[in-house]
């Protein structure tokens, strides 16, 4: 069972259908993987709740390596609002860490189970 659902119903349907077609021996890992991926997706989407500002964007740019900074500056604030490193910066700036967020959505037991299966 996929504990953390994707916010888009069509993605949930695809994930469930894929899971059902897997051998039983692979279903638990895949369910945990989907829960983790969906939680990470939700984490990045949640950055918009903080209403990122142009100042956030400028601060984020300062922390990037020069070549990447130039490319992101050329794209501009509006195009960078969904760049994963920017959304993570915004969340972290508001004391929302990705690992804690994902663990909270998945639950400690499932989060630890997933991490253990990865190692």
Secondary structure as GFF3:
##gff-version 3
##sequence-region A 1 119
A	DSSP	alpha_helix	9	21	.	.	.	ID=ss1
A	DSSP	alpha_helix	24	46	.	.	.	ID=ss2
A	DSSP	three_ten_helix	47	50	.	.	.	ID=ss3
A	DSSP	alpha_helix	54	62	.	.	.	ID=ss4
A	DSSP	alpha_helix	66	75	.	.	.	ID=ss5
A	DSSP	alpha_helix	77	80	.	.	.	ID=ss6
A	DSSP	alpha_helix	84	93	.	.	.	ID=ss7
A	DSSP	alpha_helix	98	106	.	.	.	ID=ss8
A	DSSP	alpha_helix	108	118	.	.	.	ID=ss9
###
